[in-house]
Amino acid sequence: MLEQGARSVGAAVVPAGIGNQDLQARAIADLGVTGYVGLPSYLKALIERFDGLDGVEADRWRLERALMTAEPLPESLRAVLAERVPMARMAYGTGETGLLAWEPAGEDPLAGHGMVLADGVDVQVCEIGTGRPVTDETEGEVVVTLLRSDYPLVRFGTGDLSGWTLGPDGSLRLRGVLGRTGAAVKVRGMFLHPRQVASVMEGVEGVADYRFVIERVDHVDQLRCEVVPAAASGGEPGAGATTTGPDGDGDELARRVADRVREGLRFSTRVQVVEALSPGDGPVVDLRDWS
């Protein structure tokens, strides 16, 4: 959708993605890239990589505008990006509905006016648990009705958490994506669900217990997998097992788990072998601070 929109206004589109950041940063200089669409945190990473390139002058950075989506944009990160990208705005949509809302180009995003709703789409913010639409600033789930002949949606629950704010003209606008209402979380713009985690970690030899911890460091999501090794005698966690797995090598256990996660979940993660986990924690623990 976004690629076609860029092409419709005459832009040439250069596909990019996770990895090869040096090549992408150099392409910004060599091709004179002026626009960006993607995660705000990835834009920050590209800026830092561009600044670290050898033999590339600072004036070859020509990126003037960015449309960002798929993760929250805290004001602290927005301020960092604004130093290098004069026009940076957020948009919101889902794969099922398409574009739902965006920050207008002619307004100051720091004014707190929120996101304008797309035409032809009925967007509600509904109370968690009851599904009752709300019109005040109460946070709730974004629910969408889209009456189109090829793919109609009636009260489709996106699982995204948001709330209303008033625009300059008094119209209701979305305050942005404030989190998730269900068990799934977004990490680096991709969903991570406890059921996926359980499917991948089930039956991993030498692992008695585990949890995935999500943290935010310098505006970048960090995923850590903590595993409790099984005791060599019976598969239960044992004291003093911080660095020793069933094969006598905690490093080897960590490597096997990291490979399993990368293959099954498509996430790179740091694996930490620990003696025990905090009681009451689920398989996925989100510790990110979005301030």
Secondary structure, 3 states (H helix, E strand, C coil): CHHHHHHHCCCCCCCCCCCCHHHHHHHHHHHCCCEEEECHHHHHHHHHHHHCCCCCCHHHCCCCEEEECCCCCCHHHHHHHHCCCCEEEEEEEECCCEEEEECCCCCCHHHCCCEEECCCCEEEEECCCCCCEECCCCCEEEEEEECCCCCCEEEEEEEEEECEEECCCCCEEECCCCEECCCCEEECCEEECHHHHHHHHCCCCCEEEEEEEEEEECCEEEEEEEEEEECCCCCCECCCCCCCCCCCCHHHHHHHHHHHHHHHHCCCCEEEECCCCCCCCCCEEECCCCC
